[in-house]
């Protein structure tokens, strides 16, 4: 055989480029290769870029700057499977960069990424496509795009993937999407809860944790809770709690259970299966603070439902909560206090905490943590609301001092809660008297000046509760608390204005405080408030009337009316009618003014600081002039002086009398040493009137007869019976002018007036009637008219069995037929007939 000759290789075709192997060390060069039409180059370039991106955030930023993102997006839809896979892997890594995410949204590639989740795609493509979506779904705009492009359905399907990374990425993306309520509704339609529950069986804790977090959000919806219950989800959760090895999942499991407890049917199921007792025991005995805290939070959420509270009470949840109050962790104390607050809606729970719970909560009021103090004070506020026994328990457990201290807290919630508790305690009179020794009224000064409307409201309410006692009102007045209280009457907040009005009404119970409130403008503010239909309330009207009732002089000037319950006392004066908003000068200022042509101010005052009351009025002259004492003791003194004047000349006697009158005037007008306290001018004549009617009219047993006799008495003192025809000749104006001149003042004591018409006589009748207990009103009319109205039972109805008709109203005639009573049928007609 001949030797074989080696066959030479055929040369490549002339039109084919010879293969070239290039080794690149620059990312920019590889990025340029992404535009190559060759599949092999594209695949290798993507592989190199993937490895480069894995090395860190700086490399991701570099790729973005080199413009790699846009050509890569085109490769997501490449025909070659390897190229498409490698491009998807890159985006799974790059999407963790915020700038890349922003660019991807602008390039609108969401549809291309979601397409990679198709069932026919490789698992590795599913992994990195879901990773990309998980990274992007952290931002709201991307959430919307994922939902709009139908990304939720393939993500739910991939929860059943055999690959744990795919499961983890899919559930993480779903968790991010569930932050949006539209997604939660869509998940319910896709029946996503069963596959999410299956993830709880995963051997990977991160998957279990993400599944629990997702359930914690979607079970806020009632339908989701029902689905969870129907798929035995509660059993899964309880088993997780029972497994000590899964303690890193307990906190999130409790969050899901907390939502489930809001559903009555689910709570009953847990209770019937013994899960509720396990839950409470687990919470009480756990050594992990966050677990105890979340357990208490679960109870809090569920306890807002009345049926749930009933079930909790049957399971003695209160014992668990009291135990949690003793935790060393502040978060647990806060959560337990909040749970107690929620359980307080149950009467049985309130009673339980009376013996156990209140002492522990009072201890928490002294905590260094303001959050703890706020939560404890809220629990005490709810415990004492409508429960006197708990309020008493707080007082007996020395809880008042720490509550008063909290009133100066920087947390508005704590201040409002403490004020509520103190108000609840003050509702009981024995406890209220003890509050004053703790300086409650002074401590309320800060809350009353708070800018927070809730604090303002609760502080005003506490004032209303505590100011029922004179000592409390005095302390509030002396500490300057009335001024901020009055300012709250201007509040635009309805509850603040209502509670402030209530407090003012209570504070106006004594004259000193009422006068101070009026000085601060309370009456003017309330008058303005009551003119507004939207701003007024029953308390503002009551407070306005209460202030007026303690300042009858102002009330009569403003309203022209005093009821039978408005008792005129010494110091009352009738200035005449004033318009709303007009200031009424104090009596002292009016007394010090010079006489003018203005209407005389009528004064009622039978009390003097230095003149003794007379035992009798025998020998009194009926026409004694102004400035001469008409009391018996004064008459005796004058008589003894007149004896010493015997033998003197007439001029000298007149001079002595004149000096005596002048020396008497300062006493009558309340003048004296500037160092002494000022007193209203003493009216000796009225003093005698009171004495006489008390002695002669008060003993009369028949009310009608009392009224008639008193009316004739008043008419006699004021100039006697008049006739309508001669009324114009009754020179009462001259008489009043002479008195003003003698007194050197516009203020004229009512007893000094010997010629009086309607409004003089009506005032005197009312003042004397109030002294002897005859109920009558004083009504001001027009043109100097005024009259008195009395109520009398119909004599013909007395002694009859059954309900009596209301008493009839009569006008008392003091002018034309003194003692006559005119039945008031038609007010206008009858008044016209009388006046």
Secondary structure by P-SEA (a helix, b strand, c coil): ccbbbbbbccccccccccbbbbbbccaaaaaaacccccaaaaaaaaaaaaaaaaccaaaaaaaaaaaaaaaaaaacccccaaaaaaaaaaaaaacccaaaaaaaaaacaaaaaaaaacccccaaaaaaaaaaaaaaaccaaaaaaaaaacaaaaaaaacccccaaaaaaaaaaaaaaaccaaaaaaaaaacaaaaaaaacccccaaaaaaaaaaaaaccccaaaaaaaaaaaaaaaaaaaaaccccccaaaaaaaaaaaaaacaaaaaaaaaaaaaaaaaaaaaacccaaaaaaaaaaaaaaaccaaaaaaaaaacaaaaaaaaaacccaaaaaaaaaaaaaacccaaaaaaaccccaaaaaaacccccaaaaaaaaaaaaaaacccaaaaaaaaaacaaaaaaaacccccaaaaaaaaaaaaaaaccaaaaaaccccccccccccccccccaaaaaaaaaaaaaccccaaaaaaaaaaaaaaaaaaacccccaaaaaaaaaaaaaaaccaaaaaaaaaaaaaaaaaaaaaccccccaaaaaaaaaaaaacaaaaaaaccccccccccccccccccccccccccccaaaaaacccccccbbbbbbcccccbbbbcccccccccccccccccaaaaaaaaaaaaaaccccaaaaaaaaaaaaaaacccccccccccccccccccaaaaaaaaaaaacccccccaaaaaaaaaaaaaaaaccccccccccccaaaaaaaaaaaaaccccccccccccccaaaaaaaaaaaaaaabbbbbbbbbcccccbbbbbbccccccccccccccbbbbbbbccccccbbbbbccaaaaaaacc
